[in-house]
Amino acid sequence: MRRDLDLAEQIKSDVVTAMKAGDRERVGALRLVLSELQKAAKDGDADEQTVLRRERKRRRESEAAYREADRADLADAEAYEAGVIEAYLPAALDEAELDALVARALAETGASEPRDMGRAIKHVMAAAGGRADGKQVSTKVKRALN
């Protein structure tokens, strides 16, 4: 993926490439993402990374619900779309990097009790710059404070 284009332009280009390759599933996923990005831009929400993270989260939640309902076909489709979206997001922090951010956040915020959890989570999420899952951060901070 080239980074000299803005994200929406890159996705438009990738839609054309997928159409030429005959990859209908990828075309559909990319069009959905592009539609959400355009809708967010129209509404004044210009943070494309936030839109992508929100859409990936929706796909992952739907995938889990479909798997619970024994609908593997629909769950696989949601997982595929989430994977397509992830290709446009920055790489997630690995466990060691996230542990280091949590430790630094606890030291910098002075968090030492479970009631300080919100402050520490906010600090970690800001430092992670969208490269960490909120649920994972919450779990790690909670474990560190207990």
Secondary structure, 3 states (H helix, E strand, C coil): CCCCCCHHHHHHHHHHHHHHHCCHHHHHHHHHHHHHHHHHHHCCCCCHHHHHHHHHHHHHHHHHHHHHCCCHHHHHHHHHHHHHHHCCCCCCCCHHHHHHHHHHHHHHHCCCCHHHHHHHHHHHHHHHCCCCCHHHHHHHHHHHHC
